[in-house]
Amino acid sequence: MMHTAMKKRRRRRRRHGQPHHLHLLVSLLLLLLHHHRACAALPSSPKMARIQQHLDRANKPALRTIQSMDGDTIDCVPRHKQHALDHPLLKNHRIQSAPPRPMPASATATFRASAAASGGNSTGRARAAWQTWHHAGHCPKGTVPVRRTTAEDVLRGGRSLFRFGRKRHRRDRAPRAANAPDVVTGNGHEHAIAYTAVGQQEVYGAKATINVWDPAIQEPNGFSLSQLWLLSGSFNGSDLNSIEAGWQVSPELYGDSRPRLFTYWTSDAYEATGCYNALCPGFVQTSSRVAIGAAISPVSSLAGEQYDMTLLIWKDPKLGNWWLSYGDAGASQLVGYWPAELFTHLSGHASMVEWGGEVVNTSPGGAHTATQMGSGRFASEGFGRASYFRNLETVDAGNSLAPVSLDAVQTLAEDGGCYDIRKAYDERDGWGTHFYYGGPGHNPACP
């Protein structure tokens, strides 16, 4: 009787156990199928090996690592071991912790943006924007904060490893007038910019305070930026030198839609030299507080709080390096510099300055892109709604900042129905020469 009862219990356990074993088998098969699909989606092993070699060179060992709330990993890298020094022209370069001569002094005081400066369209003043990763920690002295590059960053754009972090090569560069700005129409890039005429004067730097927004980007490979350019060289050839800094939103480059502080440089018209941020050797970081490529926070809101950032680029008269500072005069930070060795024409001076916005239009579905420039609003909407550049200044041969007169700047927007620009001068409230710019892209006036 006992033997018969035990056999019955075994049969019941086997019957009850069958669904459990079947569930495990199905789960295992699904897991294997998912793994097979994931592996099939990955690039070939040789390509991944090349990417990993690149990352090993670019991501230097850190003394401290900070996980930012926006998902970025910030590595605090010893200043003398940063990726910039891997450039062949900088093998014997000695890092400068500060320029040998003082930062250019402004001839006039710089004021905050106010409601009065825009005809009373706002109820408050603009505030300074900073960087998100600061909420999670700080880098020790003697190190520089570097946004860590990942394999996903490299793969996201779908471009070659050589082109990663570089602007797309302008193969269709069209001839341009000698005094026209360095923009190319017809290749999908559209602008709303103010610029100085070529040969008007020798320029040794430029400064502006830029309103910060988070414009919507329609296409995964689209972008929207607001920056200043310092240019010299042949605008129709392949030896154009350019130094650039500002903020940009680029899902392809960063994997999100946050506005980020960026730098760029080239000495051959964007063909083979230069890159964004620290994605290739070149720009030497000196600050332990400002991370190139990191998200800016907070940002402006429509009819709400306005935030801006002040950028100054200038050439050190003694050593010839081009320095970048971030922030107002009272709280500015020396971010770093572009060494003189990187350039040909900019080893002397700049011949043109540009300030303004740029987007890329890939005409999705045959229509103009809905990617926004600036705030996504037209210039006529003014303070609190349209984006602005204010207090335009240039650096002269005496290492002094001089306000740019309204007559000294010209403006350009390829299609005013998509994006536009309006310049003005305000002396009473301290904005000096300034302009509003931007737009929504696709709309009834921009089909």
TATA-V872675 format. One record per residue. N is the residue number from 1. PHI is phi in whole degrees, 0 to 359 (NA if undefined). Layout:
N:PHI / N:PHI
This chain:
1:NA / 2:295 / 3:296 / 4:294 / 5:295 / 6:296 / 7:296 / 8:296 / 9:297 / 10:298 / 11:297 / 12:296 / 13:296 / 14:293 / 15:294 / 16:290 / 17:282 / 18:301 / 19:299 / 20:296 / 21:296 / 22:296 / 23:298 / 24:296 / 25:296 / 26:297 / 27:298 / 28:295 / 29:296 / 30:295 / 31:296 / 32:296 / 33:295 / 34:298 / 35:297 / 36:296 / 37:295 / 38:297 / 39:294 / 40:295 / 41:281 / 42:284 / 43:296 / 44:297 / 45:302 / 46:301 / 47:294 / 48:296 / 49:294 / 50:294 / 51:297 / 52:295 / 53:298 / 54:297 / 55:295 / 56:296 / 57:285 / 58:281 / 59:270 / 60:285 / 61:304 / 62:253 / 63:280 / 64:209 / 65:237 / 66:241 / 67:265 / 68:282 / 69:295 / 70:270 / 71:100 / 72:289 / 73:253 / 74:254 / 75:262 / 76:268 / 77:261 / 78:307 / 79:306 / 80:281 / 81:244 / 82:293 / 83:298 / 84:305 / 85:282 / 86:281 / 87:294 / 88:301 / 89:282 / 90:244 / 91:301 / 92:253 / 93:286 / 94:259 / 95:296 / 96:262 / 97:283 / 98:201 / 99:294 / 100:296 / 101:246 / 102:299 / 103:301 / 104:305 / 105:269 / 106:279 / 107:286 / 108:230 / 109:292 / 110:261 / 111:250 / 112:288 / 113:292 / 114:223 / 115:297 / 116:296 / 117:292 / 118:239 / 119:75 / 120:82 / 121:278 / 122:230 / 123:250 / 124:213 / 125:254 / 126:286 / 127:243 / 128:283 / 129:269 / 130:228 / 131:234 / 132:296 / 133:296 / 134:299 / 135:289 / 136:256 / 137:157 / 138:213 / 139:265 / 140:289 / 141:301 / 142:89 / 143:241 / 144:233 / 145:280 / 146:234 / 147:291 / 148:291 / 149:270 / 150:244 / 151:298 / 152:298 / 153:300 / 154:292 / 155:284 / 156:300 / 157:282 / 158:70 / 159:257 / 160:293 / 161:299 / 162:296 / 163:272 / 164:299 / 165:81 / 166:248 / 167:292 / 168:295 / 169:296 / 170:273 / 171:291 / 172:262 / 173:305 / 174:265 / 175:302 / 176:222 / 177:294 / 178:297 / 179:254 / 180:273 / 181:290 / 182:277 / 183:229 / 184:238 / 185:275 / 186:93 / 187:253 / 188:95 / 189:270 / 190:235 / 191:224 / 192:219 / 193:225 / 194:248 / 195:207 / 196:267 / 197:286 / 198:299 / 199:79 / 200:296 / 201:194 / 202:281 / 203:247 / 204:243 / 205:161 / 206:206 / 207:215 / 208:195 / 209:252 / 210:244 / 211:293 / 212:252 / 213:229 / 214:234 / 215:298 / 216:283 / 217:246 / 218:282 / 219:262 / 220:301 / 221:260 / 222:273 / 223:204 / 224:218 / 225:222 / 226:224 / 227:204 / 228:240 / 229:241 / 230:241 / 231:231 / 232:198 / 233:116 / 234:273 / 235:285 / 236:257 / 237:251 / 238:244 / 239:244 / 240:296 / 241:258 / 242:217 / 243:240 / 244:221 / 245:203 / 246:169 / 247:238 / 248:214 / 249:245 / 250:214 / 251:302 / 252:293 / 253:279 / 254:245 / 255:82 / 256:207 / 257:243 / 258:270 / 259:288 / 260:226 / 261:292 / 262:220 / 263:230 / 264:206 / 265:207 / 266:206 / 267:239 / 268:217 / 269:58 / 270:70 / 271:278 / 272:225 / 273:252 / 274:81 / 275:186 / 276:284 / 277:54 / 278:251 / 279:284 / 280:215 / 281:295 / 282:151 / 283:288 / 284:264 / 285:275 / 286:235 / 287:277 / 288:266 / 289:247 / 290:246 / 291:256 / 292:292 / 293:91 / 294:276 / 295:291 / 296:263 / 297:207 / 298:281 / 299:236 / 300:289 / 301:231 / 302:297 / 303:60 / 304:237 / 305:297 / 306:248 / 307:234 / 308:218 / 309:224 / 310:253 / 311:241 / 312:227 / 313:242 / 314:209 / 315:266 / 316:292 / 317:297 / 318:272 / 319:259 / 320:85 / 321:284 / 322:261 / 323:267 / 324:236 / 325:240 / 326:232 / 327:113 / 328:291 / 329:304 / 330:284 / 331:219 / 332:284 / 333:241 / 334:286 / 335:278 / 336:160 / 337:206 / 338:266 / 339:297 / 340:301 / 341:298 / 342:285 / 343:242 / 344:251 / 345:292 / 346:283 / 347:290 / 348:259 / 349:208 / 350:272 / 351:253 / 352:209 / 353:238 / 354:232 / 355:228 / 356:151 / 357:246 / 358:212 / 359:227 / 360:245 / 361:246 / 362:265 / 363:52 / 364:297 / 365:67 / 366:86 / 367:253 / 368:296 / 369:299 / 370:264 / 371:298 / 372:274 / 373:246 / 374:66 / 375:272 / 376:89 / 377:245 / 378:285 / 379:301 / 380:296 / 381:282 / 382:72 / 383:301 / 384:88 / 385:230 / 386:266 / 387:281 / 388:218 / 389:243 / 390:227 / 391:52 / 392:290 / 393:219 / 394:233 / 395:258 / 396:265 / 397:296 / 398:272 / 399:63 / 400:240 / 401:278 / 402:232 / 403:301 / 404:274 / 405:288 / 406:299 / 407:288 / 408:278 / 409:247 / 410:249 / 411:237 / 412:213 / 413:217 / 414:299 / 415:217 / 416:295 / 417:282 / 418:257 / 419:214 / 420:221 / 421:209 / 422:222 / 423:264 / 424:200 / 425:229 / 426:224 / 427:264 / 428:299 / 429:254 / 430:84 / 431:281 / 432:57 / 433:287 / 434:210 / 435:205 / 436:258 / 437:202 / 438:122 / 439:160 / 440:270 / 441:78 / 442:305 / 443:195 / 444:306 / 445:274 / 446:220 / 447:291
